[in-house]
Amino acid sequence: MRVISSTYMELLEENEIVTHNVTEARLYGNLIVLLPDEQSVAGIAGSVPSILETIDSAFATMDDLCAGLADAQLTQLLQEYESQYALVRDNISQVAALY
């Protein structure tokens, strides 16, 4: 039981990383579009890939944790979560790549 609760706590921690970084990436995407200063925009756009890598890493850890739990429903929900994130990721990546 302790291992299971520990795993769920780790999942929550990784989800917090995802949530925080997705919020930051979305903010950066908005700033890239709205800021008139090209130098600032270039700096912001340059930081987007590392934010996305952090999110991808957190999802990879969550995938591993779910695999260890062998909980099919949780795994399915995580896959749906990742699919929705992929749409956001693509949009933010495209915006950043324009600059």
Biopython code that builds the backbone (N, CA, C, O; Angstrom):
import numpy as np
from Bio.PDB.StructureBuilder import StructureBuilder

atoms = [
    (1, "MET", "N", (0.823, -1.198, 0.000)),
    (1, "MET", "CA", (0.000, 0.000, 0.000)),
    (1, "MET", "C", (0.863, 1.257, 0.000)),
    (1, "MET", "O", (0.536, 2.243, -0.660)),
    (2, "ARG", "N", (1.957, 1.216, 0.737)),
    (2, "ARG", "CA", (2.844, 2.374, 0.830)),
    (2, "ARG", "C", (3.448, 2.716, -0.534)),
    (2, "ARG", "O", (3.588, 3.890, -0.877)),
    (3, "VAL", "N", (3.806, 1.690, -1.308)),
    (3, "VAL", "CA", (4.388, 1.900, -2.634)),
    (3, "VAL", "C", (3.367, 2.559, -3.553)),
    (3, "VAL", "O", (3.704, 3.466, -4.315)),
    (4, "ILE", "N", (2.141, 2.111, -3.482)),
    (4, "ILE", "CA", (1.089, 2.679, -4.326)),
    (4, "ILE", "C", (0.850, 4.141, -3.971)),
    (4, "ILE", "O", (0.771, 4.982, -4.867)),
    (5, "SER", "N", (0.735, 4.458, -2.703)),
    (5, "SER", "CA", (0.492, 5.849, -2.315)),
    (5, "SER", "C", (1.690, 6.719, -2.674)),
    (5, "SER", "O", (1.517, 7.870, -3.074)),
    (6, "SER", "N", (2.894, 6.190, -2.538)),
    (6, "SER", "CA", (4.092, 6.928, -2.919)),
    (6, "SER", "C", (4.088, 7.216, -4.417)),
    (6, "SER", "O", (4.455, 8.311, -4.845)),
    (7, "THR", "N", (3.677, 6.244, -5.199)),
    (7, "THR", "CA", (3.616, 6.418, -6.651)),
    (7, "THR", "C", (2.599, 7.484, -7.025)),
    (7, "THR", "O", (2.858, 8.318, -7.893)),
    (8, "TYR", "N", (1.443, 7.458, -6.370)),
    (8, "TYR", "CA", (0.435, 8.479, -6.656)),
    (8, "TYR", "C", (0.934, 9.870, -6.256)),
    (8, "TYR", "O", (0.626, 10.853, -6.931)),
    (9, "MET", "N", (1.685, 9.959, -5.188)),
    (9, "MET", "CA", (2.267, 11.246, -4.786)),
    (9, "MET", "C", (3.263, 11.729, -5.845)),
    (9, "MET", "O", (3.299, 12.916, -6.173)),
    (10, "GLU", "N", (4.056, 10.823, -6.368)),
    (10, "GLU", "CA", (4.994, 11.184, -7.433)),
    (10, "GLU", "C", (4.244, 11.648, -8.680)),
    (10, "GLU", "O", (4.660, 12.598, -9.343)),
    (11, "LEU", "N", (3.140, 10.974, -8.993)),
    (11, "LEU", "CA", (2.323, 11.397, -10.130)),
    (11, "LEU", "C", (1.802, 12.816, -9.923)),
    (11, "LEU", "O", (1.808, 13.628, -10.848)),
    (12, "LEU", "N", (1.359, 13.105, -8.722)),
    (12, "LEU", "CA", (0.876, 14.451, -8.424)),
    (12, "LEU", "C", (1.980, 15.484, -8.564)),
    (12, "LEU", "O", (1.745, 16.579, -9.075)),
    (13, "GLU", "N", (3.169, 15.151, -8.121)),
    (13, "GLU", "CA", (4.301, 16.070, -8.240)),
    (13, "GLU", "C", (4.653, 16.323, -9.699)),
    (13, "GLU", "O", (4.907, 17.460, -10.095)),
    (14, "GLU", "N", (4.666, 15.269, -10.490)),
    (14, "GLU", "CA", (4.963, 15.433, -11.924)),
    (14, "GLU", "C", (3.860, 16.228, -12.610)),
    (14, "GLU", "O", (4.137, 17.035, -13.498)),
    (15, "ASN", "N", (2.613, 16.007, -12.207)),
    (15, "ASN", "CA", (1.514, 16.768, -12.777)),
    (15, "ASN", "C", (1.649, 18.250, -12.442)),
    (15, "ASN", "O", (1.315, 19.107, -13.260)),
    (16, "GLU", "N", (2.131, 18.546, -11.259)),
    (16, "GLU", "CA", (2.354, 19.940, -10.877)),
    (16, "GLU", "C", (3.405, 20.579, -11.786)),
    (16, "GLU", "O", (3.274, 21.740, -12.175)),
    (17, "ILE", "N", (4.437, 19.821, -12.119)),
    (17, "ILE", "CA", (5.466, 20.304, -13.045)),
    (17, "ILE", "C", (4.847, 20.585, -14.416)),
    (17, "ILE", "O", (5.121, 21.617, -15.029)),
    (18, "VAL", "N", (4.014, 19.661, -14.887)),
    (18, "VAL", "CA", (3.339, 19.845, -16.171)),
    (18, "VAL", "C", (2.464, 21.084, -16.132)),
    (18, "VAL", "O", (2.552, 21.934, -17.018)),
    (19, "THR", "N", (1.632, 21.194, -15.128)),
    (19, "THR", "CA", (0.697, 22.310, -15.025)),
    (19, "THR", "C", (1.422, 23.642, -14.997)),
    (19, "THR", "O", (1.069, 24.567, -15.730)),
    (20, "HIS", "N", (2.433, 23.737, -14.150)),
    (20, "HIS", "CA", (3.186, 24.993, -14.036)),
    (20, "HIS", "C", (3.841, 25.367, -15.365)),
    (20, "HIS", "O", (3.757, 26.513, -15.807)),
    (21, "ASN", "N", (4.482, 24.406, -15.987)),
    (21, "ASN", "CA", (5.215, 24.696, -17.218)),
    (21, "ASN", "C", (4.311, 24.928, -18.420)),
    (21, "ASN", "O", (4.657, 25.721, -19.296)),
    (22, "VAL", "N", (3.172, 24.267, -18.487)),
    (22, "VAL", "CA", (2.212, 24.542, -19.560)),
    (22, "VAL", "C", (1.691, 25.965, -19.413)),
    (22, "VAL", "O", (1.566, 26.684, -20.405)),
    (23, "THR", "N", (1.389, 26.373, -18.200)),
    (23, "THR", "CA", (0.935, 27.741, -17.969)),
    (23, "THR", "C", (1.997, 28.744, -18.414)),
    (23, "THR", "O", (1.688, 29.744, -19.063)),
    (24, "GLU", "N", (3.244, 28.467, -18.060)),
    (24, "GLU", "CA", (4.345, 29.349, -18.451)),
    (24, "GLU", "C", (4.526, 29.361, -19.973)),
    (24, "GLU", "O", (4.710, 30.425, -20.565)),
    (25, "ALA", "N", (4.475, 28.211, -20.596)),
    (25, "ALA", "CA", (4.639, 28.132, -22.047)),
    (25, "ALA", "C", (3.520, 28.873, -22.776)),
    (25, "ALA", "O", (3.763, 29.542, -23.780)),
    (26, "ARG", "N", (2.309, 28.753, -22.274)),
    (26, "ARG", "CA", (1.185, 29.475, -22.887)),
    (26, "ARG", "C", (1.362, 30.973, -22.734)),
    (26, "ARG", "O", (1.080, 31.734, -23.659)),
    (27, "LEU", "N", (1.826, 31.396, -21.571)),
    (27, "LEU", "CA", (2.107, 32.814, -21.356)),
    (27, "LEU", "C", (3.168, 33.291, -22.340)),
    (27, "LEU", "O", (3.019, 34.344, -22.959)),
    (28, "TYR", "N", (4.233, 32.516, -22.481)),
    (28, "TYR", "CA", (5.299, 32.879, -23.420)),
    (28, "TYR", "C", (4.758, 32.948, -24.847)),
    (28, "TYR", "O", (5.119, 33.848, -25.605)),
    (29, "GLY", "N", (3.905, 32.011, -25.210)),
    (29, "GLY", "CA", (3.301, 32.038, -26.545)),
    (29, "GLY", "C", (2.513, 33.308, -26.773)),
    (29, "GLY", "O", (2.585, 33.904, -27.848)),
    (30, "ASN", "N", (1.761, 33.726, -25.771)),
    (30, "ASN", "CA", (1.000, 34.972, -25.876)),
    (30, "ASN", "C", (1.920, 36.183, -25.959)),
    (30, "ASN", "O", (1.680, 37.097, -26.748)),
    (31, "LEU", "N", (2.969, 36.190, -25.150)),
    (31, "LEU", "CA", (3.910, 37.309, -25.175)),
    (31, "LEU", "C", (4.621, 37.416, -26.519)),
    (31, "LEU", "O", (4.857, 38.517, -27.017)),
    (32, "ILE", "N", (4.958, 36.279, -27.100)),
    (32, "ILE", "CA", (5.622, 36.281, -28.404)),
    (32, "ILE", "C", (4.757, 36.993, -29.438)),
    (32, "ILE", "O", (5.264, 37.750, -30.265)),
    (33, "VAL", "N", (3.476, 36.751, -29.387)),
    (33, "VAL", "CA", (2.558, 37.350, -30.347)),
    (33, "VAL", "C", (2.307, 38.824, -30.036)),
    (33, "VAL", "O", (2.159, 39.631, -30.954)),
    (34, "LEU", "N", (2.257, 39.178, -28.769)),
    (34, "LEU", "CA", (1.824, 40.517, -28.388)),
    (34, "LEU", "C", (2.928, 41.562, -28.230)),
    (34, "LEU", "O", (2.682, 42.752, -28.425)),
    (35, "LEU", "N", (4.124, 41.135, -27.885)),
    (35, "LEU", "CA", (5.190, 42.107, -27.633)),
    (35, "LEU", "C", (5.714, 42.703, -28.938)),
    (35, "LEU", "O", (5.944, 41.986, -29.911)),
    (36, "PRO", "N", (5.897, 44.011, -28.946)),
    (36, "PRO", "CA", (6.422, 44.643, -30.163)),
    (36, "PRO", "C", (7.951, 44.588, -30.271)),
    (36, "PRO", "O", (8.495, 44.746, -31.364)),
    (37, "ASP", "N", (8.636, 44.370, -29.169)),
    (37, "ASP", "CA", (10.097, 44.387, -29.142)),
    (37, "ASP", "C", (10.651, 43.047, -29.618)),
    (37, "ASP", "O", (10.519, 42.034, -28.932)),
    (38, "GLU", "N", (11.279, 43.047, -30.810)),
    (38, "GLU", "CA", (11.764, 41.801, -31.397)),
    (38, "GLU", "C", (12.844, 41.128, -30.562)),
    (38, "GLU", "O", (12.916, 39.900, -30.525)),
    (39, "GLN", "N", (13.675, 41.901, -29.899)),
    (39, "GLN", "CA", (14.736, 41.314, -29.081)),
    (39, "GLN", "C", (14.138, 40.546, -27.900)),
    (39, "GLN", "O", (14.579, 39.440, -27.585)),
    (40, "SER", "N", (13.138, 41.132, -27.254)),
    (40, "SER", "CA", (12.470, 40.450, -26.143)),
    (40, "SER", "C", (11.766, 39.191, -26.635)),
    (40, "SER", "O", (11.816, 38.143, -25.990)),
    (41, "VAL", "N", (11.116, 39.310, -27.775)),
    (41, "VAL", "CA", (10.394, 38.173, -28.345)),
    (41, "VAL", "C", (11.371, 37.034, -28.664)),
    (41, "VAL", "O", (11.078, 35.868, -28.399)),
    (42, "ALA", "N", (12.525, 37.377, -29.230)),
    (42, "ALA", "CA", (13.513, 36.353, -29.566)),
    (42, "ALA", "C", (13.998, 35.628, -28.308)),
    (42, "ALA", "O", (14.179, 34.410, -28.324)),
    (43, "GLY", "N", (14.206, 36.367, -27.231)),
    (43, "GLY", "CA", (14.625, 35.752, -25.968)),
    (43, "GLY", "C", (13.571, 34.830, -25.405)),
    (43, "GLY", "O", (13.875, 33.732, -24.938)),
    (44, "ILE", "N", (12.342, 35.275, -25.450)),
    (44, "ILE", "CA", (11.235, 34.456, -24.951)),
    (44, "ILE", "C", (11.079, 33.206, -25.820)),
    (44, "ILE", "O", (10.943, 32.098, -25.301)),
    (45, "ALA", "N", (11.099, 33.386, -27.125)),
    (45, "ALA", "CA", (10.944, 32.253, -28.051)),
    (45, "ALA", "C", (12.065, 31.243, -27.849)),
    (45, "ALA", "O", (11.851, 30.037, -27.976)),
    (46, "GLY", "N", (13.253, 31.732, -27.536)),
    (46, "GLY", "CA", (14.380, 30.837, -27.324)),
    (46, "GLY", "C", (14.265, 29.990, -26.079)),
    (46, "GLY", "O", (14.881, 28.928, -25.990)),
    (47, "SER", "N", (13.482, 30.448, -25.113)),
    (47, "SER", "CA", (13.332, 29.683, -23.872)),
    (47, "SER", "C", (12.201, 28.651, -23.940)),
    (47, "SER", "O", (12.100, 27.784, -23.071)),
    (48, "VAL", "N", (11.366, 28.741, -24.952)),
    (48, "VAL", "CA", (10.226, 27.824, -25.070)),
    (48, "VAL", "C", (10.654, 26.360, -25.202)),
    (48, "VAL", "O", (10.071, 25.511, -24.528)),
    (49, "PRO", "N", (11.641, 26.022, -26.036)),
    (49, "PRO", "CA", (12.000, 24.602, -26.167)),
    (49, "PRO", "C", (12.391, 23.929, -24.847)),
    (49, "PRO", "O", (12.044, 22.770, -24.621)),
    (50, "SER", "N", (13.104, 24.639, -23.981)),
    (50, "SER", "CA", (13.492, 24.003, -22.715)),
    (50, "SER", "C", (12.282, 23.790, -21.806)),
    (50, "SER", "O", (12.232, 22.814, -21.057)),
    (51, "ILE", "N", (11.330, 24.681, -21.867)),
    (51, "ILE", "CA", (10.099, 24.504, -21.087)),
    (51, "ILE", "C", (9.354, 23.273, -21.591)),
    (51, "ILE", "O", (8.873, 22.461, -20.800)),
    (52, "LEU", "N", (9.263, 23.143, -22.905)),
    (52, "LEU", "CA", (8.564, 21.994, -23.482)),
    (52, "LEU", "C", (9.290, 20.693, -23.167)),
    (52, "LEU", "O", (8.648, 19.664, -22.955)),
    (53, "GLU", "N", (10.608, 20.722, -23.134)),
    (53, "GLU", "CA", (11.380, 19.530, -22.762)),
    (53, "GLU", "C", (11.096, 19.116, -21.321)),
    (53, "GLU", "O", (11.003, 17.927, -21.017)),
    (54, "THR", "N", (10.958, 20.099, -20.442)),
    (54, "THR", "CA", (10.633, 19.816, -19.041)),
    (54, "THR", "C", (9.273, 19.133, -18.941)),
    (54, "THR", "O", (9.099, 18.186, -18.174)),
    (55, "ILE", "N", (8.325, 19.617, -19.712)),
    (55, "ILE", "CA", (6.983, 19.024, -19.715)),
    (55, "ILE", "C", (7.044, 17.601, -20.270)),
    (55, "ILE", "O", (6.455, 16.680, -19.704)),
    (56, "ASP", "N", (7.753, 17.432, -21.371)),
    (56, "ASP", "CA", (7.872, 16.097, -21.969)),
    (56, "ASP", "C", (8.509, 15.112, -20.991)),
    (56, "ASP", "O", (8.091, 13.958, -20.899)),
    (57, "SER", "N", (9.505, 15.571, -20.273)),
    (57, "SER", "CA", (10.180, 14.724, -19.291)),
    (57, "SER", "C", (9.220, 14.329, -18.165)),
    (57, "SER", "O", (9.213, 13.181, -17.721)),
    (58, "ALA", "N", (8.422, 15.279, -17.713)),
    (58, "ALA", "CA", (7.450, 14.983, -16.657)),
    (58, "ALA", "C", (6.426, 13.957, -17.142)),
    (58, "ALA", "O", (6.049, 13.051, -16.400)),
    (59, "PHE", "N", (5.981, 14.104, -18.387)),
    (59, "PHE", "CA", (5.037, 13.122, -18.932)),
    (59, "PHE", "C", (5.693, 11.748, -19.047)),
    (59, "PHE", "O", (5.050, 10.736, -18.769)),
    (60, "ALA", "N", (6.949, 11.700, -19.449)),
    (60, "ALA", "CA", (7.648, 10.412, -19.546)),
    (60, "ALA", "C", (7.720, 9.741, -18.183)),
    (60, "ALA", "O", (7.523, 8.531, -18.071)),
    (61, "THR", "N", (8.003, 10.522, -17.151)),
    (61, "THR", "CA", (8.037, 9.975, -15.790)),
    (61, "THR", "C", (6.660, 9.482, -15.378)),
    (61, "THR", "O", (6.535, 8.423, -14.763)),
    (62, "MET", "N", (5.625, 10.246, -15.713)),
    (62, "MET", "CA", (4.265, 9.833, -15.385)),
    (62, "MET", "C", (3.893, 8.544, -16.118)),
    (62, "MET", "O", (3.230, 7.674, -15.553)),
    (63, "ASP", "N", (4.317, 8.424, -17.364)),
    (63, "ASP", "CA", (4.067, 7.183, -18.115)),
    (63, "ASP", "C", (4.702, 5.988, -17.403)),
    (63, "ASP", "O", (4.074, 4.941, -17.247)),
    (64, "ASP", "N", (5.944, 6.158, -16.978)),
    (64, "ASP", "CA", (6.649, 5.080, -16.267)),
    (64, "ASP", "C", (5.948, 4.725, -14.961)),
    (64, "ASP", "O", (5.808, 3.550, -14.621)),
    (65, "LEU", "N", (5.510, 5.744, -14.238)),
    (65, "LEU", "CA", (4.827, 5.504, -12.968)),
    (65, "LEU", "C", (3.516, 4.757, -13.189)),
    (65, "LEU", "O", (3.188, 3.834, -12.444)),
    (66, "CYS", "N", (2.769, 5.160, -14.215)),
    (66, "CYS", "CA", (1.499, 4.476, -14.512)),
    (66, "CYS", "C", (1.744, 3.034, -14.924)),
    (66, "CYS", "O", (0.987, 2.140, -14.547)),
    (67, "ALA", "N", (2.790, 2.808, -15.691)),
    (67, "ALA", "CA", (3.108, 1.441, -16.110)),
    (67, "ALA", "C", (3.372, 0.568, -14.888)),
    (67, "ALA", "O", (2.992, -0.602, -14.863)),
    (68, "GLY", "N", (4.021, 1.136, -13.878)),
    (68, "GLY", "CA", (4.309, 0.387, -12.659)),
    (68, "GLY", "C", (3.071, 0.070, -11.846)),
    (68, "GLY", "O", (3.043, -0.910, -11.102)),
    (69, "LEU", "N", (2.049, 0.895, -11.987)),
    (69, "LEU", "CA", (0.803, 0.661, -11.253)),
    (69, "LEU", "C", (-0.102, -0.351, -11.942)),
    (69, "LEU", "O", (-0.949, -0.973, -11.301)),
    (70, "ALA", "N", (0.076, -0.510, -13.235)),
    (70, "ALA", "CA", (-0.769, -1.412, -14.026)),
    (70, "ALA", "C", (-2.251, -1.079, -13.859)),
    (70, "ALA", "O", (-3.091, -1.969, -13.722)),
    (71, "ASP", "N", (-2.556, 0.220, -13.873)),
    (71, "ASP", "CA", (-3.923, 0.707, -13.754)),
    (71, "ASP", "C", (-4.363, 1.179, -15.142)),
    (71, "ASP", "O", (-3.998, 2.270, -15.579)),
    (72, "ALA", "N", (-5.139, 0.359, -15.819)),
    (72, "ALA", "CA", (-5.521, 0.642, -17.204)),
    (72, "ALA", "C", (-6.291, 1.947, -17.339)),
    (72, "ALA", "O", (-6.072, 2.700, -18.287)),
    (73, "GLN", "N", (-7.182, 2.218, -16.409)),
    (73, "GLN", "CA", (-7.978, 3.439, -16.486)),
    (73, "GLN", "C", (-7.097, 4.680, -16.311)),
    (73, "GLN", "O", (-7.245, 5.661, -17.039)),
    (74, "LEU", "N", (-6.200, 4.629, -15.360)),
    (74, "LEU", "CA", (-5.290, 5.751, -15.134)),
    (74, "LEU", "C", (-4.383, 5.956, -16.347)),
    (74, "LEU", "O", (-4.127, 7.091, -16.747)),
    (75, "THR", "N", (-3.904, 4.876, -16.922)),
    (75, "THR", "CA", (-3.058, 4.962, -18.108)),
    (75, "THR", "C", (-3.817, 5.588, -19.269)),
    (75, "THR", "O", (-3.268, 6.419, -19.993)),
    (76, "GLN", "N", (-5.061, 5.202, -19.450)),
    (76, "GLN", "CA", (-5.882, 5.771, -20.519)),
    (76, "GLN", "C", (-6.094, 7.263, -20.299)),
    (76, "GLN", "O", (-5.987, 8.054, -21.237)),
    (77, "LEU", "N", (-6.392, 7.647, -19.070)),
    (77, "LEU", "CA", (-6.596, 9.059, -18.772)),
    (77, "LEU", "C", (-5.321, 9.870, -19.006)),
    (77, "LEU", "O", (-5.373, 10.996, -19.499)),
    (78, "LEU", "N", (-4.197, 9.296, -18.655)),
    (78, "LEU", "CA", (-2.934, 9.976, -18.889)),
    (78, "LEU", "C", (-2.685, 10.129, -20.388)),
    (78, "LEU", "O", (-2.203, 11.172, -20.828)),
    (79, "GLN", "N", (-3.001, 9.123, -21.160)),
    (79, "GLN", "CA", (-2.828, 9.210, -22.613)),
    (79, "GLN", "C", (-3.708, 10.300, -23.207)),
    (79, "GLN", "O", (-3.284, 11.019, -24.112)),
    (80, "GLU", "N", (-4.927, 10.425, -22.704)),
    (80, "GLU", "CA", (-5.821, 11.494, -23.164)),
    (80, "GLU", "C", (-5.263, 12.867, -22.785)),
    (80, "GLU", "O", (-5.315, 13.808, -23.576)),
    (81, "TYR", "N", (-4.733, 12.967, -21.575)),
    (81, "TYR", "CA", (-4.110, 14.193, -21.089)),
    (81, "TYR", "C", (-2.942, 14.575, -21.998)),
    (81, "TYR", "O", (-2.800, 15.736, -22.381)),
    (82, "GLU", "N", (-2.116, 13.603, -22.334)),
    (82, "GLU", "CA", (-0.971, 13.848, -23.209)),
    (82, "GLU", "C", (-1.419, 14.246, -24.616)),
    (82, "GLU", "O", (-0.768, 15.072, -25.256)),
    (83, "SER", "N", (-2.504, 13.681, -25.097)),
    (83, "SER", "CA", (-3.027, 14.048, -26.419)),
    (83, "SER", "C", (-3.471, 15.502, -26.451)),
    (83, "SER", "O", (-3.202, 16.219, -27.415)),
    (84, "GLN", "N", (-4.146, 15.932, -25.400)),
    (84, "GLN", "CA", (-4.571, 17.329, -25.325)),
    (84, "GLN", "C", (-3.369, 18.260, -25.209)),
    (84, "GLN", "O", (-3.334, 19.327, -25.822)),
    (85, "TYR", "N", (-2.390, 17.845, -24.420)),
    (85, "TYR", "CA", (-1.171, 18.636, -24.286)),
    (85, "TYR", "C", (-0.446, 18.737, -25.627)),
    (85, "TYR", "O", (0.121, 19.784, -25.938)),
    (86, "ALA", "N", (-0.454, 17.679, -26.416)),
    (86, "ALA", "CA", (0.242, 17.676, -27.707)),
    (86, "ALA", "C", (-0.291, 18.787, -28.615)),
    (86, "ALA", "O", (0.470, 19.390, -29.371)),
    (87, "LEU", "N", (-1.582, 19.054, -28.542)),
    (87, "LEU", "CA", (-2.164, 20.136, -29.335)),
    (87, "LEU", "C", (-1.619, 21.490, -28.882)),
    (87, "LEU", "O", (-1.253, 22.332, -29.703)),
    (88, "VAL", "N", (-1.573, 21.683, -27.580)),
    (88, "VAL", "CA", (-1.034, 22.922, -27.025)),
    (88, "VAL", "C", (0.442, 23.053, -27.374)),
    (88, "VAL", "O", (0.910, 24.120, -27.771)),
    (89, "ARG", "N", (1.168, 21.948, -27.218)),
    (89, "ARG", "CA", (2.603, 21.934, -27.507)),
    (89, "ARG", "C", (2.875, 22.328, -28.957)),
    (89, "ARG", "O", (3.761, 23.137, -29.230)),
    (90, "ASP", "N", (2.119, 21.759, -29.873)),
    (90, "ASP", "CA", (2.303, 22.074, -31.289)),
    (90, "ASP", "C", (2.067, 23.559, -31.564)),
    (90, "ASP", "O", (2.836, 24.191, -32.289)),
    (91, "ASN", "N", (1.008, 24.107, -30.988)),
    (91, "ASN", "CA", (0.700, 25.520, -31.198)),
    (91, "ASN", "C", (1.803, 26.421, -30.652)),
    (91, "ASN", "O", (2.236, 27.357, -31.323)),
    (92, "ILE", "N", (2.249, 26.139, -29.445)),
    (92, "ILE", "CA", (3.294, 26.962, -28.829)),
    (92, "ILE", "C", (4.604, 26.816, -29.600)),
    (92, "ILE", "O", (5.319, 27.797, -29.806)),
    (93, "SER", "N", (4.914, 25.609, -30.019)),
    (93, "SER", "CA", (6.140, 25.382, -30.799)),
    (93, "SER", "C", (6.109, 26.155, -32.106)),
    (93, "SER", "O", (7.111, 26.744, -32.510)),
    (94, "GLN", "N", (4.957, 26.152, -32.766)),
    (94, "GLN", "CA", (4.843, 26.882, -34.028)),
    (94, "GLN", "C", (5.003, 28.378, -33.835)),
    (94, "GLN", "O", (5.670, 29.041, -34.630)),
    (95, "VAL", "N", (4.402, 28.907, -32.799)),
    (95, "VAL", "CA", (4.535, 30.339, -32.512)),
    (95, "VAL", "C", (5.984, 30.684, -32.228)),
    (95, "VAL", "O", (6.504, 31.663, -32.765)),
    (96, "ALA", "N", (6.642, 29.897, -31.393)),
    (96, "ALA", "CA", (8.043, 30.163, -31.049)),
    (96, "ALA", "C", (8.939, 30.028, -32.273)),
    (96, "ALA", "O", (9.891, 30.792, -32.432)),
    (97, "ALA", "N", (8.641, 29.060, -33.139)),
    (97, "ALA", "CA", (9.475, 28.829, -34.317)),
    (97, "ALA", "C", (9.383, 29.987, -35.313)),
    (97, "ALA", "O", (10.300, 30.186, -36.110)),
    (98, "LEU", "N", (8.315, 30.734, -35.280)),
    (98, "LEU", "CA", (8.182, 31.873, -36.189)),
    (98, "LEU", "C", (9.177, 32.992, -35.857)),
    (98, "LEU", "O", (9.480, 33.847, -36.690)),
    (99, "TYR", "N", (9.664, 32.961, -34.641)),
    (99, "TYR", "CA", (10.603, 34.008, -34.228)),
    (99, "TYR", "C", (11.953, 33.412, -33.984)),
    (99, "TYR", "O", (12.888, 34.128, -33.627)),
]
sb = StructureBuilder()
sb.init_structure("model")
sb.init_model(0)
sb.init_chain("A")
sb.init_seg("    ")
for serial, (resi, resn, name, xyz) in enumerate(atoms, 1):
    if name == "N":
        sb.init_residue(resn, " ", resi, " ")
    sb.init_atom(name, np.array(xyz, "f"), 0.0, 1.0, " ", f" {name:<3s}", serial, name[0])
structure = sb.get_structure()
